[in-house]
Amino acid sequence: MQTSRVYYIYLAFFALTLFSILGLDYIQWKKGEKSYLFSVFVKKGEISVEEKSLEQVVLEASARPLYRAGPPIIKPVVSPITPELTPP
């Protein structure tokens, strides 16, 4: 009697795990990320992974400026010690 209950519990856990795996894979597929099961439904020409060499990546990164264009942001300097708070 007990073994049949344990069997149903394991069966329920397996079903929940399978449902979770399918659901998470479906969410990844809808976001456009790599999907293991639902990638079958994507046309072959739709996904293109561009292979770049390390040299190309470094050259593209060095061509971008490291700062924002425009005037620098100047914040007022507040002195932590004001004359009113200094001991006499």
N, CA, C and O atoms as a GROMACS GRO file, in nm:
protein
  352
    1MET      N    1   0.082  -0.119   0.000
    1MET     CA    2   0.000   0.000   0.000
    1MET      C    3   0.087   0.126   0.000
    1MET      O    4   0.057   0.222  -0.071
    2GLN      N    5   0.194   0.126   0.080
    2GLN     CA    6   0.281   0.242   0.088
    2GLN      C    7   0.361   0.262  -0.041
    2GLN      O    8   0.388   0.376  -0.080
    3THR      N    9   0.400   0.154  -0.106
    3THR     CA   10   0.480   0.168  -0.227
    3THR      C   11   0.402   0.235  -0.339
    3THR      O   12   0.461   0.306  -0.421
    4SER      N   13   0.272   0.215  -0.345
    4SER     CA   14   0.193   0.279  -0.450
    4SER      C   15   0.184   0.430  -0.426
    4SER      O   16   0.183   0.508  -0.521
    5ARG      N   17   0.177   0.471  -0.299
    5ARG     CA   18   0.175   0.615  -0.269
    5ARG      C   19   0.309   0.680  -0.304
    5ARG      O   20   0.312   0.790  -0.361
    6VAL      N   21   0.417   0.614  -0.271
    6VAL     CA   22   0.549   0.666  -0.303
    6VAL      C   23   0.566   0.674  -0.454
    6VAL      O   24   0.625   0.769  -0.505
    7TYR      N   25   0.515   0.577  -0.524
    7TYR     CA   26   0.522   0.576  -0.669
    7TYR      C   27   0.450   0.698  -0.727
    7TYR      O   28   0.502   0.763  -0.818
    8TYR      N   29   0.334   0.730  -0.676
    8TYR     CA   30   0.258   0.846  -0.725
    8TYR      C   31   0.327   0.978  -0.690
    8TYR      O   32   0.319   1.074  -0.766
    9ILE      N   33   0.392   0.982  -0.575
    9ILE     CA   34   0.466   1.104  -0.538
    9ILE      C   35   0.583   1.124  -0.634
    9ILE      O   36   0.605   1.236  -0.682
   10TYR      N   37   0.658   1.018  -0.662
   10TYR     CA   38   0.768   1.029  -0.757
   10TYR      C   39   0.719   1.065  -0.896
   10TYR      O   40   0.783   1.143  -0.966
   11LEU      N   41   0.606   1.009  -0.935
   11LEU     CA   42   0.548   1.040  -1.065
   11LEU      C   43   0.506   1.188  -1.071
   11LEU      O   44   0.525   1.253  -1.174
   12ALA      N   45   0.451   1.240  -0.963
   12ALA     CA   46   0.411   1.381  -0.958
   12ALA      C   47   0.533   1.472  -0.966
   12ALA      O   48   0.532   1.571  -1.039
   13PHE      N   49   0.639   1.439  -0.891
   13PHE     CA   50   0.761   1.519  -0.896
   13PHE      C   51   0.825   1.516  -1.035
   13PHE      O   52   0.875   1.618  -1.083
   14PHE      N   53   0.823   1.400  -1.099
   14PHE     CA   54   0.877   1.390  -1.234
   14PHE      C   55   0.797   1.476  -1.331
   14PHE      O   56   0.854   1.543  -1.417
   15ALA      N   57   0.665   1.474  -1.318
   15ALA     CA   58   0.580   1.554  -1.406
   15ALA      C   59   0.605   1.704  -1.384
   15ALA      O   60   0.611   1.780  -1.480
   16LEU      N   61   0.619   1.746  -1.258
   16LEU     CA   62   0.648   1.887  -1.229
   16LEU      C   63   0.783   1.928  -1.285
   16LEU      O   64   0.798   2.038  -1.338
   17THR      N   65   0.882   1.840  -1.272
   17THR     CA   66   1.015   1.871  -1.324
   17THR      C   67   1.012   1.884  -1.476
   17THR      O   68   1.070   1.977  -1.532
   18LEU      N   69   0.944   1.793  -1.542
   18LEU     CA   70   0.933   1.799  -1.687
   18LEU      C   71   0.860   1.924  -1.732
   18LEU      O   72   0.900   1.989  -1.829
   19PHE      N   73   0.753   1.959  -1.662
   19PHE     CA   74   0.677   2.081  -1.694
   19PHE      C   75   0.764   2.205  -1.674
   19PHE      O   76   0.757   2.298  -1.755
   20SER      N   77   0.845   2.208  -1.569
   20SER     CA   78   0.933   2.322  -1.544
   20SER      C   79   1.039   2.335  -1.652
   20SER      O   80   1.067   2.445  -1.699
   21ILE      N   81   1.098   2.224  -1.690
   21ILE     CA   82   1.201   2.226  -1.795
   21ILE      C   83   1.143   2.279  -1.925
   21ILE      O   84   1.203   2.364  -1.991
   22LEU      N   85   1.026   2.228  -1.962
   22LEU     CA   86   0.964   2.273  -2.086
   22LEU      C   87   0.925   2.421  -2.078
   22LEU      O   88   0.941   2.495  -2.175
   23GLY      N   89   0.874   2.464  -1.963
   23GLY     CA   90   0.833   2.603  -1.948
   23GLY      C   91   0.952   2.698  -1.955
   23GLY      O   92   0.944   2.801  -2.023
   24LEU      N   93   1.060   2.666  -1.888
   24LEU     CA   94   1.177   2.753  -1.891
   24LEU      C   95   1.241   2.756  -2.029
   24LEU      O   96   1.289   2.861  -2.073
   25ASP      N   97   1.243   2.644  -2.097
   25ASP     CA   98   1.298   2.641  -2.232
   25ASP      C   99   1.210   2.723  -2.327
   25ASP      O  100   1.262   2.790  -2.417
   26TYR      N  101   1.080   2.718  -2.309
   26TYR     CA  102   0.989   2.797  -2.391
   26TYR      C  103   1.010   2.946  -2.368
   26TYR      O  104   1.008   3.025  -2.463
   27ILE      N  105   1.031   2.985  -2.243
   27ILE     CA  106   1.056   3.127  -2.211
   27ILE      C  107   1.184   3.174  -2.277
   27ILE      O  108   1.188   3.284  -2.332
   28GLN      N  109   1.289   3.093  -2.273
   28GLN     CA  110   1.415   3.130  -2.339
   28GLN      C  111   1.396   3.142  -2.489
   28GLN      O  112   1.452   3.233  -2.551
   29TRP      N  113   1.318   3.053  -2.547
   29TRP     CA  114   1.292   3.057  -2.691
   29TRP      C  115   1.217   3.183  -2.729
   29TRP      O  116   1.247   3.244  -2.832
   30LYS      N  117   1.121   3.224  -2.648
   30LYS     CA  118   1.044   3.345  -2.678
   30LYS      C  119   1.129   3.470  -2.664
   30LYS      O  120   1.107   3.568  -2.736
   31LYS      N  121   1.227   3.469  -2.574
   31LYS     CA  122   1.317   3.584  -2.557
   31LYS      C  123   1.421   3.591  -2.668
   31LYS      O  124   1.488   3.694  -2.682
   32GLY      N  125   1.436   3.485  -2.744
   32GLY     CA  126   1.536   3.483  -2.850
   32GLY      C  127   1.668   3.426  -2.805
   32GLY      O  128   1.767   3.432  -2.879
   33GLU      N  129   1.672   3.372  -2.686
   33GLU     CA  130   1.795   3.312  -2.635
   33GLU      C  131   1.805   3.167  -2.682
   33GLU      O  132   1.714   3.116  -2.748
   34LYS      N  133   1.914   3.102  -2.647
   34LYS     CA  134   1.935   2.964  -2.689
   34LYS      C  135   1.832   2.873  -2.623
   34LYS      O  136   1.812   2.877  -2.502
   35SER      N  137   1.767   2.793  -2.705
   35SER     CA  138   1.667   2.699  -2.658
   35SER      C  139   1.706   2.560  -2.705
   35SER      O  140   1.753   2.543  -2.818
   36TYR      N  141   1.686   2.461  -2.620
   36TYR     CA  142   1.726   2.326  -2.655
   36TYR      C  143   1.615   2.250  -2.727
   36TYR      O  144   1.642   2.176  -2.822
   37LEU      N  145   1.491   2.266  -2.684
   37LEU     CA  146   1.381   2.190  -2.743
   37LEU      C  147   1.304   2.270  -2.848
   37LEU      O  148   1.268   2.215  -2.952
   38PHE      N  149   1.278   2.397  -2.822
   38PHE     CA  150   1.195   2.476  -2.911
   38PHE      C  151   1.272   2.537  -3.027
   38PHE      O  152   1.213   2.601  -3.114
   39SER      N  153   1.402   2.517  -3.031
   39SER     CA  154   1.481   2.570  -3.142
   39SER      C  155   1.450   2.497  -3.272
   39SER      O  156   1.490   2.542  -3.380
   40VAL      N  157   1.380   2.387  -3.265
   40VAL     CA  158   1.339   2.313  -3.384
   40VAL      C  159   1.241   2.397  -3.466
   40VAL      O  160   1.237   2.384  -3.589
   41PHE      N  161   1.163   2.482  -3.400
   41PHE     CA  162   1.062   2.561  -3.467
   41PHE      C  163   1.116   2.686  -3.534
   41PHE      O  164   1.043   2.754  -3.606
   42VAL      N  165   1.244   2.718  -3.512
   42VAL     CA  166   1.305   2.837  -3.570
   42VAL      C  167   1.360   2.801  -3.708
   42VAL      O  168   1.419   2.695  -3.728
   43LYS      N  169   1.339   2.893  -3.802
   43LYS     CA  170   1.394   2.870  -3.936
   43LYS      C  171   1.545   2.873  -3.930
   43LYS      O  172   1.603   2.944  -3.847
   44LYS      N  173   1.608   2.798  -4.015
   44LYS     CA  174   1.754   2.786  -4.011
   44LYS      C  175   1.826   2.917  -4.042
   44LYS      O  176   1.930   2.944  -3.984
   45GLY      N  177   1.772   2.999  -4.132
   45GLY     CA  178   1.839   3.122  -4.169
   45GLY      C  179   1.812   3.236  -4.073
   45GLY      O  180   1.873   3.342  -4.085
   46GLU      N  181   1.723   3.218  -3.977
   46GLU     CA  182   1.684   3.326  -3.888
   46GLU      C  183   1.791   3.356  -3.783
   46GLU      O  184   1.811   3.472  -3.747
   47ILE      N  185   1.857   3.256  -3.734
   47ILE     CA  186   1.958   3.275  -3.631
   47ILE      C  187   2.095   3.275  -3.698
   47ILE      O  188   2.132   3.182  -3.769
   48SER      N  189   2.170   3.383  -3.674
   48SER     CA  190   2.305   3.388  -3.728
   48SER      C  191   2.400   3.431  -3.617
   48SER      O  192   2.384   3.538  -3.558
   49VAL      N  193   2.495   3.350  -3.592
   49VAL     CA  194   2.596   3.380  -3.492
   49VAL      C  195   2.719   3.428  -3.566
   49VAL      O  196   2.775   3.358  -3.650
   50GLU      N  197   2.760   3.549  -3.533
   50GLU     CA  198   2.873   3.608  -3.602
   50GLU      C  199   3.000   3.576  -3.524
   50GLU      O  200   3.017   3.617  -3.409
   51GLU      N  201   3.088   3.504  -3.587
   51GLU     CA  202   3.214   3.469  -3.525
   51GLU      C  203   3.314   3.582  -3.548
   51GLU      O  204   3.340   3.621  -3.662
   52LYS      N  205   3.369   3.635  -3.440
   52LYS     CA  206   3.468   3.740  -3.450
   52LYS      C  207   3.597   3.691  -3.386
   52LYS      O  208   3.597   3.618  -3.287
   53SER      N  209   3.705   3.733  -3.445
   53SER     CA  210   3.833   3.697  -3.385
   53SER      C  211   3.861   3.792  -3.270
   53SER      O  212   3.798   3.897  -3.257
   54LEU      N  213   3.955   3.754  -3.187
   54LEU     CA  214   3.992   3.836  -3.073
   54LEU      C  215   4.045   3.972  -3.119
   54LEU      O  216   4.022   4.073  -3.054
   55GLU      N  217   4.114   3.973  -3.228
   55GLU     CA  218   4.168   4.099  -3.282
   55GLU      C  219   4.056   4.195  -3.319
   55GLU      O  220   4.065   4.315  -3.292
   56GLN      N  221   3.950   4.144  -3.383
   56GLN     CA  222   3.837   4.230  -3.420
   56GLN      C  223   3.767   4.286  -3.298
   56GLN      O  224   3.729   4.403  -3.296
   57VAL      N  225   3.749   4.204  -3.196
   57VAL     CA  226   3.682   4.249  -3.075
   57VAL      C  227   3.762   4.359  -3.006
   57VAL      O  228   3.705   4.458  -2.961
   58VAL      N  229   3.894   4.342  -2.999
   58VAL     CA  230   3.979   4.442  -2.934
   58VAL      C  231   3.980   4.572  -3.014
   58VAL      O  232   3.975   4.680  -2.955
   59LEU      N  233   3.985   4.563  -3.146
   59LEU     CA  234   3.985   4.684  -3.228
   59LEU      C  235   3.852   4.759  -3.218
   59LEU      O  236   3.852   4.882  -3.214
   60GLU      N  237   3.741   4.687  -3.213
   60GLU     CA  238   3.611   4.752  -3.198
   60GLU      C  239   3.598   4.817  -3.061
   60GLU      O  240   3.541   4.925  -3.048
   61ALA      N  241   3.650   4.752  -2.959
   61ALA     CA  242   3.642   4.808  -2.824
   61ALA      C  243   3.731   4.931  -2.810
   61ALA      O  244   3.695   5.025  -2.739
   62SER      N  245   3.845   4.931  -2.875
   62SER     CA  246   3.935   5.046  -2.864
   62SER      C  247   3.885   5.164  -2.947
   62SER      O  248   3.924   5.278  -2.920
   63ALA      N  249   3.802   5.140  -3.046
   63ALA     CA  250   3.750   5.249  -3.129
   63ALA      C  251   3.639   5.326  -3.057
   63ALA      O  252   3.613   5.442  -3.090
   64ARG      N  253   3.573   5.262  -2.960
   64ARG     CA  254   3.466   5.330  -2.886
   64ARG      C  255   3.526   5.421  -2.780
   64ARG      O  256   3.625   5.385  -2.716
   65PRO      N  257   3.467   5.538  -2.761
   65PRO     CA  258   3.518   5.626  -2.655
   65PRO      C  259   3.481   5.571  -2.517
   65PRO      O  260   3.378   5.507  -2.500
   66LEU      N  261   3.567   5.596  -2.421
   66LEU     CA  262   3.544   5.548  -2.286
   66LEU      C  263   3.466   5.649  -2.202
   66LEU      O  264   3.439   5.624  -2.084
   67TYR      N  265   3.432   5.761  -2.258
   67TYR     CA  266   3.361   5.865  -2.183
   67TYR      C  267   3.242   5.911  -2.265
   67TYR      O  268   3.234   5.888  -2.386
   68ARG      N  269   3.150   5.978  -2.195
   68ARG     CA  270   3.034   6.035  -2.264
   68ARG      C  271   3.072   6.168  -2.326
   68ARG      O  272   3.147   6.246  -2.267
   69ALA      N  273   3.019   6.192  -2.444
   69ALA     CA  274   3.044   6.321  -2.508
   69ALA      C  275   2.961   6.427  -2.439
   69ALA      O  276   2.848   6.401  -2.398
   70GLY      N  277   3.015   6.545  -2.427
   70GLY     CA  278   2.944   6.655  -2.366
   70GLY      C  279   3.026   6.717  -2.255
   70GLY      O  280   3.136   6.671  -2.224
   71PRO      N  281   2.973   6.823  -2.196
   71PRO     CA  282   3.049   6.889  -2.090
   71PRO      C  283   3.058   6.800  -1.967
   71PRO      O  284   2.968   6.720  -1.939
   72PRO      N  285   3.166   6.814  -1.893
   72PRO     CA  286   3.180   6.734  -1.772
   72PRO      C  287   3.079   6.778  -1.666
   72PRO      O  288   3.041   6.895  -1.659
   73ILE      N  289   3.039   6.686  -1.585
   73ILE     CA  290   2.945   6.717  -1.478
   73ILE      C  291   3.026   6.765  -1.358
   73ILE      O  292   3.110   6.692  -1.306
   74ILE      N  293   3.000   6.887  -1.316
   74ILE     CA  294   3.072   6.945  -1.203
   74ILE      C  295   2.975   6.953  -1.085
   74ILE      O  296   2.872   7.019  -1.092
   75LYS      N  297   3.010   6.885  -0.979
   75LYS     CA  298   2.927   6.888  -0.859
   75LYS      C  299   2.989   6.984  -0.759
   75LYS      O  300   3.112   6.994  -0.749
   76PRO      N  301   2.905   7.055  -0.685
   76PRO     CA  302   2.961   7.147  -0.585
   76PRO      C  303   3.028   7.068  -0.472
   76PRO      O  304   2.979   6.964  -0.429
   77VAL      N  305   3.140   7.121  -0.426
   77VAL     CA  306   3.214   7.056  -0.319
   77VAL      C  307   3.162   7.109  -0.186
   77VAL      O  308   3.162   7.230  -0.161
   78VAL      N  309   3.118   7.018  -0.102
   78VAL     CA  310   3.069   7.055   0.030
   78VAL      C  311   3.175   7.012   0.129
   78VAL      O  312   3.212   6.894   0.135
   79SER      N  313   3.222   7.107   0.206
   79SER     CA  314   3.324   7.077   0.304
   79SER      C  315   3.261   7.000   0.421
   79SER      O  316   3.156   7.041   0.471
   80PRO      N  317   3.321   6.891   0.464
   80PRO     CA  318   3.262   6.816   0.574
   80PRO      C  319   3.272   6.889   0.707
   80PRO      O  320   3.193   6.865   0.798
   81ILE      N  321   3.369   6.978   0.719
   81ILE     CA  322   3.385   7.054   0.845
   81ILE      C  323   3.353   7.201   0.815
   81ILE      O  324   3.423   7.267   0.739
   82THR      N  325   3.248   7.248   0.875
   82THR     CA  326   3.211   7.386   0.856
   82THR      C  327   3.256   7.467   0.979
   82THR      O  328   3.274   7.410   1.086
   83PRO      N  329   3.273   7.596   0.965
   83PRO     CA  330   3.320   7.677   1.078
   83PRO      C  331   3.223   7.676   1.196
   83PRO      O  332   3.265   7.693   1.310
   84GLU      N  333   3.094   7.655   1.170
   84GLU     CA  334   2.997   7.654   1.279
   84GLU      C  335   3.012   7.532   1.369
   84GLU      O  336   2.976   7.537   1.487
   85LEU      N  337   3.064   7.422   1.315
   85LEU     CA  338   3.074   7.300   1.391
   85LEU      C  339   3.210   7.276   1.456
   85LEU      O  340   3.226   7.179   1.531
   86THR      N  341   3.306   7.362   1.430
   86THR     CA  342   3.438   7.344   1.491
   86THR      C  343   3.434   7.386   1.636
   86THR      O  344   3.365   7.483   1.670
   87PRO      N  345   3.507   7.318   1.723
   87PRO     CA  346   3.509   7.354   1.866
   87PRO      C  347   3.584   7.487   1.886
   87PRO      O  348   3.677   7.519   1.812
   88PRO      N  349   3.544   7.560   1.986
   88PRO     CA  350   3.611   7.690   2.010
   88PRO      C  351   3.751   7.676   2.063
   88PRO      O  352   3.818   7.776   2.088
   0.00000   0.00000   0.00000
